[in-house]
């Protein structure tokens, strides 16, 4: 391996990138497992509608009147995304970006960024799976990929950026 390549591989930016990628892969596995459980094994939205009796029937009736016969994919995505988000914050703060700064500010920024990602991925699943009846796994992987790219740049340059710079240069 030549010197330039070796310098790149051992650089802090590259280390940060591959750590983010590892955390991202773990988040995908966690999100995917929870999504599949909540969509295929325990369709929670349908179960909640069933358990809530008249209120659930009323909400189902309203949705059906608009041609929406299921919100299981959207709800499963919400649950999976939330599980991955908790894992992501902890591992990215401690391991990827190694920040010691204002955790509350980081959590606030992280939450904003991830809620926007959650809304985007849930909207994509709702439209393409629940309304247009496209294959749920294909749409889930596409929406997850889009949100992962947006989250990397958002975390690097916004969520953990101020604190990371203060920590790197005490």
Backbone as JSON, one array per atom type, in Angstrom:
{
  "sequence": "XXXXXXXXXXXXXXXXXXXXXXXXXXXXXXXXXXXXXXXXXXXXXXXXXXXXXXXXXXXXXXXXXXXXXXXXXXXXXXXXXXXXXXXXXXXXXXXXXXXXXXXXXXXXXXXXXXXXXXXXXXXXXXXXXXXXXXXXXXXXXXXXXXXXXXXXXXXXXXXXXXXXXXXXXX",
  "N": [[0.85, -1.17, 0.0], [0.65, 2.17, -0.9], [2.09, 5.3, 0.34], [0.27, 7.48, 0.32], [-2.24, 6.22, 0.22], [-2.13, 4.78, 2.6], [-1.99, 6.91, 4.43], [-4.51, 8.0, 4.07], [-6.19, 5.9, 4.94], [-5.57, 5.74, 7.66], [-6.34, 8.2, 8.57], [-8.15, 10.55, 10.66], [-10.66, 11.39, 9.62], [-11.37, 9.37, 7.78], [-11.5, 7.18, 9.49], [-13.62, 8.0, 11.06], [-15.62, 7.95, 9.11], [-15.77, 5.15, 8.41], [-16.49, 4.1, 10.86], [-18.98, 5.31, 11.24], [-20.29, 4.06, 9.14], [-20.27, 1.39, 10.03], [-21.83, 1.61, 12.38], [-24.13, 2.49, 11.12], [-24.8, 0.21, 9.59], [-25.38, -1.58, 11.65], [-27.57, -0.21, 12.74], [-29.34, -0.43, 10.59], [-29.77, -3.2, 10.6], [-31.02, -3.5, 13.12], [-33.25, -1.77, 12.8], [-34.45, -3.01, 10.59], [-35.05, -5.59, 11.6], [-36.91, -4.97, 13.64], [-38.84, -3.67, 12.06], [-39.7, -5.79, 10.34], [-40.69, -7.6, 12.26], [-42.79, -6.03, 13.31], [-44.36, -5.69, 11.07], [-44.77, -8.15, 9.7], [-45.0, -10.18, 11.67], [-46.19, -9.18, 14.09], [-48.58, -7.22, 13.34], [-48.84, -4.26, 14.34], [-50.34, -1.85, 14.04], [-52.82, -2.71, 13.0], [-53.51, -4.45, 15.09], [-53.74, -2.6, 17.21], [-55.9, -1.08, 16.29], [-57.85, -3.08, 16.41], [-57.9, -3.74, 19.17], [-58.72, -1.37, 20.36], [-61.37, -1.23, 19.93], [-64.46, 0.34, 19.36], [-63.41, 2.89, 18.78], [-61.13, 2.26, 17.3], [-62.36, 0.99, 15.14], [-63.79, 3.13, 14.11], [-61.69, 4.87, 13.29], [-60.47, 3.18, 11.41], [-62.58, 3.01, 9.6], [-62.73, 5.67, 8.66], [-60.21, 5.87, 7.41], [-60.52, 3.85, 5.46], [-62.54, 4.97, 3.94], [-61.15, 6.82, 2.52], [-59.71, 5.23, 0.88], [-57.62, 3.97, 2.08], [-56.47, 1.12, 3.26], [-54.75, 0.0, 5.0], [-52.3, 0.76, 7.46], [-50.16, -0.49, 8.32], [-47.48, -0.86, 7.34], [-46.4, 1.73, 7.51], [-46.6, 2.23, 10.27], [-45.04, 0.12, 11.3], [-42.61, 0.89, 10.25], [-42.16, 3.23, 11.69], [-41.76, 2.19, 14.29], [-39.47, 0.55, 13.91], [-37.63, 2.43, 13.01], [-37.4, 4.09, 15.23], [-36.17, 2.36, 17.09], [-33.68, 1.91, 15.85], [-32.76, 4.52, 15.87], [-32.24, 5.2, 18.56], [-30.11, 3.46, 19.15], [-28.31, 4.46, 17.26], [-27.74, 7.14, 18.11], [-26.42, 6.76, 20.58], [-24.15, 5.1, 19.91], [-22.93, 6.62, 17.85], [-22.32, 9.03, 19.15], [-20.59, 8.21, 21.23], [-18.69, 6.46, 20.01], [-18.27, 6.87, 17.12], [-18.07, 9.75, 16.58], [-16.96, 10.54, 18.93], [-17.58, 12.48, 21.0], [-17.64, 14.84, 23.69], [-19.07, 16.92, 24.47], [-21.88, 19.11, 24.74], [-24.36, 17.21, 25.47], [-27.16, 17.39, 25.58], [-27.76, 19.37, 23.65], [-26.78, 18.04, 21.4], [-28.48, 15.81, 21.39], [-30.9, 17.1, 20.88], [-30.46, 18.2, 18.31], [-29.92, 15.81, 16.95], [-32.34, 14.48, 17.26], [-34.09, 16.19, 15.83], [-32.99, 15.97, 13.22], [-33.32, 13.2, 12.8], [-36.08, 12.85, 13.11], [-36.99, 14.21, 10.88], [-35.88, 12.5, 8.95], [-37.27, 10.18, 9.61], [-39.92, 10.98, 9.04], [-39.69, 11.35, 6.26], [-38.98, 8.69, 5.39], [-41.17, 7.24, 6.34], [-43.27, 8.46, 4.98], [-42.57, 7.74, 2.34], [-42.89, 4.92, 2.55], [-45.6, 4.75, 3.25], [-46.85, 5.86, 0.96], [-45.82, 4.27, -1.21], [-46.11, 1.57, -0.36], [-48.45, 1.18, 1.36], [-50.45, 2.66, -0.04], [-49.93, 2.39, -2.88], [-49.35, -0.27, -3.07], [-46.83, -1.54, -3.44], [-43.91, -3.72, -3.24], [-43.05, -4.29, 0.09], [-40.48, -4.75, 1.27], [-38.57, -3.99, -0.67], [-39.16, -1.25, -1.0], [-38.7, -0.43, 1.61], [-35.89, -0.83, 1.88], [-34.91, 0.96, -0.08], [-35.89, 3.47, 0.87], [-34.59, 3.53, 3.34], [-31.89, 3.63, 2.57], [-31.75, 6.17, 1.31], [-32.33, 7.88, 3.47], [-30.21, 7.23, 5.18], [-27.91, 8.3, 3.9], [-28.52, 11.05, 3.95], [-28.62, 11.4, 6.74], [-25.93, 10.87, 7.52], [-24.45, 13.09, 6.52], [-25.85, 15.16, 7.81], [-25.39, 14.55, 10.55], [-22.57, 14.64, 10.67], [-21.93, 17.28, 9.89], [-23.64, 18.9, 11.36], [-25.12, 17.87, 13.75], [-23.07, 16.72, 15.46], [-20.94, 18.38, 14.96], [-20.04, 20.97, 16.09], [-19.37, 20.31, 18.73], [-17.58, 18.25, 18.26], [-15.41, 19.58, 17.08], [-14.62, 21.23, 19.2], [-13.83, 19.29, 21.03], [-11.74, 18.04, 19.68], [-9.8, 20.04, 19.57], [-8.76, 21.1, 22.31]],
  "CA": [[0.0, 0.0, 0.0], [1.5, 3.35, -0.97], [1.99, 6.22, 1.48], [-0.98, 8.27, 0.24], [-3.36, 5.36, 0.59], [-1.99, 4.49, 4.03], [-2.34, 8.12, 5.15], [-5.97, 8.12, 4.01], [-6.8, 4.85, 5.75], [-5.37, 6.0, 9.09], [-6.78, 9.56, 8.9], [-9.33, 10.61, 11.53], [-11.9, 11.5, 8.83], [-11.7, 8.06, 7.24], [-11.89, 6.36, 10.64], [-14.96, 8.46, 11.41], [-16.53, 7.47, 8.09], [-16.05, 3.72, 8.5], [-17.24, 3.85, 12.1], [-20.37, 5.69, 10.94], [-20.83, 3.0, 8.28], [-20.52, 0.22, 10.87], [-23.01, 1.94, 13.19], [-25.26, 2.52, 10.19], [-25.17, -1.18, 9.28], [-26.04, -2.11, 12.85], [-28.88, 0.44, 12.81], [-30.19, -1.04, 9.56], [-30.17, -4.53, 11.09], [-31.98, -3.32, 14.21], [-34.47, -1.22, 12.21], [-35.06, -4.03, 9.74], [-35.62, -6.64, 12.45], [-38.12, -4.44, 14.28], [-39.82, -3.45, 10.98], [-40.27, -7.09, 9.92], [-41.51, -8.09, 13.37], [-44.01, -5.23, 13.44], [-45.18, -5.77, 9.85], [-45.12, -9.52, 9.32], [-45.32, -11.03, 12.81], [-47.16, -8.46, 14.92], [-49.03, -5.99, 12.66], [-49.27, -3.48, 15.49], [-51.41, -0.88, 13.73], [-54.07, -3.47, 12.94], [-53.8, -4.91, 16.45], [-54.2, -1.46, 18.0], [-57.26, -0.78, 15.84], [-58.72, -4.14, 16.91], [-57.97, -3.67, 20.63], [-59.4, -0.14, 20.8], [-62.81, -1.4, 19.74], [-65.23, 1.29, 18.55], [-62.53, 3.96, 18.31], [-60.33, 1.68, 16.23], [-63.25, 0.78, 13.99], [-64.09, 4.45, 13.57], [-60.5, 5.33, 12.57], [-60.35, 2.31, 10.23], [-63.62, 3.42, 8.66], [-62.3, 6.93, 8.03], [-59.11, 5.56, 6.49], [-61.08, 3.09, 4.33], [-63.31, 5.89, 3.09], [-60.16, 7.5, 1.66], [-59.0, 4.22, 0.11], [-56.46, 3.49, 2.83], [-56.92, -0.1, 3.92], [-53.74, -0.44, 5.96], [-51.19, 1.64, 7.81], [-49.21, -1.38, 8.99], [-46.1, -0.6, 6.92], [-45.98, 3.02, 8.06], [-46.44, 2.08, 11.72], [-43.88, -0.75, 11.5], [-41.44, 1.7, 9.96], [-41.98, 4.12, 12.84], [-41.18, 1.41, 15.4], [-38.12, 0.15, 13.54], [-36.8, 3.64, 12.94], [-37.15, 4.54, 16.61], [-35.17, 1.45, 17.7], [-32.4, 2.22, 15.23], [-32.36, 5.88, 16.24], [-31.66, 5.15, 19.91], [-28.81, 2.83, 18.98], [-27.47, 5.36, 16.48], [-27.26, 8.27, 18.91], [-25.46, 6.3, 21.59], [-22.9, 4.65, 19.3], [-22.26, 7.71, 17.13], [-21.77, 9.99, 20.11], [-19.49, 7.62, 22.0], [-17.67, 5.76, 19.24], [-17.96, 7.45, 15.82], [-17.63, 11.14, 16.66], [-16.26, 10.64, 20.2], [-17.81, 13.82, 21.53], [-17.86, 14.96, 25.13], [-19.7, 18.22, 24.66], [-23.24, 19.34, 25.19], [-25.18, 16.07, 25.06], [-28.54, 17.82, 25.38], [-27.82, 20.03, 22.33], [-26.6, 16.98, 20.4], [-29.72, 15.03, 21.34], [-31.9, 17.94, 20.24], [-30.16, 18.22, 16.87], [-30.07, 14.45, 16.47], [-33.77, 14.21, 17.2], [-34.64, 16.94, 14.69], [-32.52, 15.33, 11.99], [-33.91, 11.88, 12.64], [-37.53, 12.98, 12.9], [-37.14, 14.53, 9.45], [-35.62, 11.26, 8.23], [-38.4, 9.29, 9.88], [-41.06, 11.46, 8.26], [-39.43, 11.05, 4.86], [-39.07, 7.25, 5.13], [-42.55, 6.8, 6.59], [-44.06, 8.95, 3.84], [-42.27, 6.86, 1.21], [-43.53, 3.62, 2.78], [-47.05, 4.93, 3.2], [-47.27, 6.07, -0.43], [-45.5, 3.18, -2.12], [-46.56, 0.25, 0.12], [-49.84, 1.19, 1.82], [-51.36, 3.18, -1.07], [-49.68, 1.86, -4.22], [-49.21, -1.73, -2.93], [-45.53, -2.01, -3.94], [-43.3, -4.67, -2.29], [-42.62, -3.55, 1.27], [-39.05, -4.85, 1.55], [-37.85, -3.17, -1.65], [-39.37, 0.16, -0.65], [-38.02, -0.17, 2.89], [-34.46, -0.69, 1.65], [-34.67, 2.21, -0.82], [-36.09, 4.63, 1.75], [-33.54, 3.5, 4.35], [-30.66, 4.11, 1.93], [-31.85, 7.62, 1.12], [-32.25, 8.52, 4.78], [-28.86, 7.03, 5.74], [-27.0, 9.28, 3.3], [-28.87, 12.36, 4.5], [-28.23, 11.42, 8.15], [-24.48, 10.98, 7.67], [-24.04, 14.49, 6.35], [-26.45, 15.95, 8.88], [-24.67, 14.3, 11.8], [-21.18, 15.09, 10.57], [-21.79, 18.73, 9.75], [-24.53, 19.68, 12.21], [-25.39, 17.3, 15.07], [-21.88, 16.54, 16.28], [-19.83, 19.18, 14.42], [-19.5, 21.97, 17.02], [-18.78, 19.62, 19.87], [-16.43, 17.48, 17.78], [-14.3, 20.5, 16.89], [-14.14, 21.65, 20.53], [-13.17, 18.15, 21.67], [-10.49, 17.76, 18.97], [-8.86, 21.12, 19.85], [-9.16, 21.58, 23.65]],
  "C": [[0.9, 1.23, 0.0], [1.22, 4.31, 0.18], [0.69, 7.03, 1.48], [-2.18, 7.45, 0.7], [-3.31, 5.05, 2.08], [-2.39, 5.7, 4.87], [-3.85, 8.32, 5.18], [-6.63, 7.14, 4.96], [-6.66, 5.14, 7.25], [-5.82, 7.4, 9.51], [-8.02, 9.53, 9.79], [-10.65, 10.69, 10.75], [-12.32, 10.15, 8.27], [-12.17, 7.13, 8.36], [-13.33, 6.71, 11.04], [-15.98, 7.92, 10.4], [-16.81, 5.98, 8.24], [-16.74, 3.36, 9.81], [-18.72, 4.19, 11.9], [-21.03, 4.6, 10.1], [-21.15, 1.74, 9.1], [-21.75, 0.44, 11.75], [-24.24, 1.93, 12.31], [-25.74, 1.12, 9.83], [-25.89, -1.83, 10.46], [-27.44, -1.5, 13.01], [-29.84, -0.16, 11.8], [-30.67, -2.41, 10.03], [-31.22, -4.42, 12.19], [-33.31, -2.81, 13.65], [-35.21, -2.26, 11.39], [-35.73, -5.12, 10.57], [-36.92, -6.17, 13.1], [-39.22, -4.2, 13.24], [-40.5, -4.76, 10.59], [-41.15, -7.67, 11.02], [-42.84, -7.36, 13.45], [-44.9, -5.28, 12.2], [-45.66, -7.19, 9.58], [-45.57, -10.39, 10.49], [-46.41, -10.41, 13.67], [-47.58, -7.18, 14.22], [-49.68, -5.04, 13.67], [-50.4, -2.5, 15.19], [-52.76, -1.59, 13.69], [-54.48, -3.97, 14.32], [-54.34, -3.79, 17.33], [-55.62, -1.08, 17.6], [-58.25, -1.81, 16.39], [-58.96, -4.0, 18.42], [-58.77, -2.45, 21.1], [-60.89, -0.14, 20.49], [-63.45, -0.37, 18.82], [-64.36, 2.4, 17.99], [-61.67, 3.46, 17.16], [-61.14, 1.44, 14.97], [-63.58, 2.1, 13.3], [-62.91, 4.99, 12.74], [-60.29, 4.49, 11.3], [-61.37, 2.68, 9.17], [-63.27, 4.71, 7.93], [-61.2, 6.66, 7.01], [-59.62, 4.83, 5.26], [-61.87, 3.98, 3.38], [-62.39, 6.66, 2.13], [-59.32, 6.5, 0.86], [-57.76, 3.68, 0.79], [-56.91, 2.29, 3.66], [-55.93, -0.62, 4.95], [-52.75, 0.68, 6.22], [-50.11, 0.83, 8.52], [-47.77, -1.09, 8.61], [-45.59, 0.7, 7.52], [-45.72, 2.91, 9.57], [-45.23, 1.2, 12.06], [-42.59, 0.02, 11.24], [-41.13, 2.65, 11.12], [-41.29, 3.38, 13.99], [-39.74, 1.02, 15.11], [-37.17, 1.33, 13.53], [-36.45, 4.13, 14.34], [-36.09, 3.67, 17.29], [-33.78, 1.73, 17.14], [-31.86, 3.58, 15.65], [-31.71, 5.91, 17.62], [-30.25, 4.56, 19.83], [-27.84, 3.79, 18.28], [-26.91, 6.51, 17.31], [-26.16, 7.82, 19.86], [-24.12, 5.93, 20.94], [-22.18, 5.76, 18.54], [-21.66, 8.74, 18.07], [-20.51, 9.44, 20.77], [-18.35, 7.13, 21.11], [-17.29, 6.46, 17.94], [-17.35, 8.84, 15.95], [-16.89, 11.45, 17.96], [-16.36, 12.05, 20.81], [-18.07, 13.78, 23.03], [-18.66, 16.2, 25.46], [-21.12, 18.16, 25.17], [-24.17, 18.24, 24.67], [-26.62, 16.48, 24.8], [-28.7, 18.5, 24.02], [-27.69, 18.99, 21.22], [-27.87, 16.15, 20.26], [-30.82, 15.8, 20.62], [-31.69, 17.95, 18.73], [-30.37, 16.85, 16.24], [-31.54, 14.1, 16.29], [-34.42, 14.92, 16.02], [-34.27, 16.27, 13.37], [-33.21, 13.99, 11.76], [-35.42, 11.9, 12.5], [-37.8, 13.33, 11.44], [-36.9, 13.29, 8.59], [-36.75, 10.26, 8.4], [-39.63, 9.69, 9.06], [-40.89, 11.13, 6.78], [-39.6, 9.55, 4.57], [-40.49, 6.73, 5.34], [-43.47, 7.25, 5.45], [-43.83, 8.06, 2.61], [-42.94, 5.5, 1.35], [-45.05, 3.71, 2.68], [-47.53, 5.02, 1.74], [-47.05, 4.81, -1.26], [-45.98, 1.8, -1.66], [-48.05, 0.28, 0.45], [-50.81, 1.66, 0.74], [-51.17, 2.49, -2.42], [-49.4, 0.35, -4.24], [-47.93, -2.26, -3.58], [-44.91, -2.93, -2.88], [-42.65, -3.93, -1.11], [-41.12, -3.62, 1.52], [-38.22, -4.0, 0.59], [-37.96, -1.69, -1.28], [-38.68, 0.5, 0.66], [-36.53, 0.04, 2.67], [-34.13, 0.6, 0.9], [-34.81, 3.42, 0.1], [-35.02, 4.69, 2.83], [-32.21, 4.01, 3.78], [-30.64, 5.61, 1.75], [-31.65, 8.34, 2.45], [-30.87, 8.36, 5.4], [-27.87, 8.06, 5.18], [-27.27, 10.67, 3.87], [-28.45, 12.47, 5.97], [-26.73, 11.53, 8.35], [-24.04, 12.44, 7.58], [-24.62, 15.4, 7.42], [-25.74, 15.78, 10.21], [-23.26, 14.85, 11.76], [-21.08, 16.61, 10.63], [-22.71, 19.56, 10.64], [-24.63, 19.1, 13.62], [-24.16, 17.28, 15.96], [-20.73, 17.47, 15.88], [-19.23, 20.15, 15.43], [-18.76, 21.3, 18.16], [-17.54, 18.87, 19.44], [-15.22, 18.4, 17.62], [-13.75, 20.97, 18.24], [-13.37, 20.53, 21.2], [-11.81, 17.9, 21.01], [-9.42, 18.8, 19.28], [-9.18, 21.74, 21.21], [-8.68, 22.96, 23.99]]
}
